[in-house]
């Protein structure tokens, strides 16, 4: 199994496209093989791909805005990601708080996923806790996660699902046909921490991810302490000891 990191975890060091290019070799030096981007800081796809190649990293995906998947922007979005060599691209979150919002998110991302499939790609949704509330809408049985996965690919954030009271191992196995990525994260309550420093059942997540044949685990920490690089470095020590 290979390890990637969501670049949002080291955002404290990124304020420009040059910063983004400069952080890539540092991520590689910690032992990561891939990255999932959270913004491109004005870089062209060609320049960012060169930065990845020079660092010895691959792009496994990206979190971008829902509007980037609108019909008038979709070709540009997918072409950018294809230039990076990414198999998929998604949103880190999108409006789902009302039935109307959820329907609009499904309409936009579902249509984008259908188009992406024609290019051998997928469009995915990254969950937080609210996608597991039940019942979410009185007139619609099941969770928002259930509604979303019926229309697009999913990236399971296995910390926020844990906070929502889900059994991650069971959730991963039950959704093997819907998951393109898993975010492996740790923490206590609503406070994310480096891997091994919190209460999440990380070994169960790793075992289930291997069982369903996922190639990548993506590390993320929403609030790294004391800084992004040292935090993901501590998590990499855990990954190398427990997830190979």
N, C-alpha and C positions, 0 to 999 in steps of 0.2 A: 504494500500500500504506500502511495506517495502522499506527501504533505504540501499543502498550499496555505497561504495566509491571505485573509481579507485585508487589503491595504489600508482600509479604514482604521485598523488597529495601530498604525504608525502615522496617523494623520498629523500628529504634533510636529513631525519633521518635514511635512510637505506643504509648501505654500505656492509652488510654481511648477511648471513642467520640468524645469531643470532639477528641482528638488525630487520630483518623482523618479526621474532617470537615475539620480544619484543614490536613491534608497534601494534600488533593485539589487545591486551587488551586495549590499549589507544584508538584505534578506536572504540572498543565496548563501552568504558566508555563515549564517546561522544553521543552515542545513535544509532549507525549504527548496522544493523543486518547482513550485508554481505560485502564481498570485491570482487573486480575484480583485479586480480594480473597483474603486469607489470614486469614479470621476477620472478624467484624463488631463485636466489642467491645461487645456489648449493644445496639447500635442497632436500632431497628425498620427494616423494609424501607422504610417511607414516609419516615423521616428520612434514611436513607442515600440514597434516590433523590433527595430534594431537594438533598442535598449534592452529588451528581453533577451534577444539572442546574445548580445555581448555579455550579459550577466549569467547566461546559462539557465534561464527560467522560461516557463511556458505560461500562457494565459489560460486559465480554466473557466473564466467567466467575468462578469462585471455587474455591479449594481448601478443602474442609471434610472432616470425618471420615467414615470408612466407615459408622459407626453412624447418621449422619444420613440414610443411604439405606435404612435398615431400613423395612419396610412401615408400621410405626406412626408413623414420622417423615417418610415420603417426601412426603406431600401438603404438609406444612408447609415442607419444604425447597424443593420445586419452586415453591410459591406465593410464597415469599420471593424466589426468583430471578426469577420472572416479574414481580414488582413492580419489581425493579431493571431489568427490560428485558433481562436476559441471555439469550443463546441457548443456553447450556449451563452445566453445573456439574460439578465433578469432585473427585477426591482427589489430593493431592500425593504420595501413596504409601499402600500398604495391604499387609497381610501376604501374602507369596507365597513364603515360604522353604521350605515343605514342600508336598507335593501336597494335603494336607488344607487348609492355609491358602489355597492358590491356589484350590481348588475353592470355598471359602467366600466368598472375595472375588469370584470370578466369579458365584456364585449371587446375592449381594447386589447388586452393581453391574449385572450383566446384567439382572436383573429391574427395577431402577430405570431403566435406559436404555430398556427396552421401554415402561415407563410414561411416561417423559419424551417419547418419540417421539409419543405421543398428544397431547401439548401443543405439539408443534412444537419440542421441545428435545432435547438430548442429555446423557448422563452420560459423563464421560471419566476416563481413568486417565493420570496423569503419571508417566513412567518415571524410573528412576535407572539405574545401571550393571547391577544384578543381573538386570534383566529381559532382558538380552541374553546371559546365560551359556548355553553350549551344550556338552554336553547338560545341561539343568537337572535333569530327572528321568529316570532310565534308562528308566522305563516309558512316558514321554510324549515323543515326538520333537518337535523344534522348540523355540524359546525361549519363555520366559514372555510376552514381548511378543507372539509369535504367538498364544498361547492367549488372551491378554486381548483382542486386537483382533478376534477372532472373536466376541466377546460384548458389546462396548461400543465407544464411540468412544475415540480416543487423543489425548493431547497429547504430542507428541514433545519431550522436552528434548534439544536438539541438542548440548548440551555433554556430558551424561552418556553419551549414545550415542557421542559422539566418544571419550570416555575408555574406553568399552567396546570400541573398535576398529572401530566401524561406519563405513561410507561414508555420510555423511549425505545427500548428494545422491541417491544411489541409494535409500536408505531412504525418503526423502520421496516420490520418484516411485513407488516400489513400493507405497506405502501411501496413495496419494492418496484412496482411498475410505474410509479409516479415520481420517484426521487431521482434527480440528476446530481445533487450534491447534499452533503451534510456539513453544517457548521458544528464543530466540536468546541464546546465552551464549558466553563466552570463558574462557580460563584456561590454566594449565599444570599437567599432572598432575591432582591432585585439588584444586587451588586455583583457584577461580573468580576472574576478573578482569573489569574493564570491557572492553567491546568494543574490539577492536583492540590489546589489550595482552597477548593470549595466543597460542596456537598453533592454535586452531580455524580451519577453512576457512570463514569467515563468508560471503565472496562466493558460494560454491557453495550455501550454505544459502539465501541470499536468492534466488538465481536459481531454485532448485528450488521454493521457496515460491511465487514468482511464476508459475512454469510450471504448477503445479497449481491456481492460482487462489485461494490463501488471501488473505483480506482483511486479516488482522492478523499482525504479528509481535509477540510478547510478550517483552519484556526481563525477565531475572531475573538477580540476583546473590545467591547464598546467603550470601556473606561480603564485603559491600562495604567498601572502604577509601578514605579514612579514615572515611567515613560514607555513609549511604544516598543522600542527595540529591546530593552531589558525585559519587559513583560513577555513578549513573544519568545525571547530567548529562554526564559524559564519554562515556558510551555513546550518548547522544542525538546528540552531535556526530558520532560515527561513523555512526549510522543516517541522519542527514540528508545526509551526504556520500556514502553508499554504497548506500542501500537505497530511495531514492525512485523 
